[in-house]
Amino acid sequence: MVQNSKAKALNEFELVVYSSLVESELSQYLPETMKLMTFSIGIDPVNLLVLQARLAAVEMEKVA
């Protein structure tokens, strides 16, 4: 399994997961030779509120 801070193309990996928790759950089922990248995003509460407001606005435009 590969975890590297350097940017690599996604096509270099056989599997991309979104958190280390998912990685640890899957690791028991995956072969050691499989190239795995863990992708995680941290969103602070203020940015999350902005994102939620923008998504709500998009939803309102769909309905109108």
N, C-alpha and C positions, 0 to 999 in steps of 0.2 A: 504494500500500500504506500502511496506517495503523498507526502504533505510537504509542499515547498513554497516558500514565500515569493519566489521568482515567478513572473507571469509566464504561463505556457498556454499553448493553444488547446482548447477543449478537446479537439480531435485526437490528442495524444493520450487521452484517458479512455478506459473502457466503461467507467461508471463515474458519475458526478453526484454527490449527495449534499444535502443542505446543512448538515450539522454533525458534530462529532458524536452526538448521541445516536444518530442514524448509522453512522459509520461503525460504531461499536456493536450495534445490534446486528448489522449485516455481516460483520467480519467473521462471525462464526459459520456463515454459509458460503463465503467467497473463498476461492483459492488464493493463496499467498502471492501468487504471481500476477494477479489482476491489478491493473493500474487504476487506482481510485483517487479522486480528488474531492476534498471536503471544502465546500463553499459555504461560508457563513457571513451573514450580514447583521450588523448592529444598527438599530434605528433608535435614536433617542425619542423620548415621549413627545417633544415638541414637533419633531419631523413627522412622527406618526400621526399626530393630529392634523397636520397640513395635508398629508397623504389621504387621510380619511375624508377631509373636506373636499379635496379635489375629486376623489372617487364619487362622493355624494353628488357633486355638481355634474359629473358626467352622467350619472344615473338619472338625474332630473332632466337633463337634456334629451335623453333617450325617451323618456315618458312624454315629454312635451311635444 
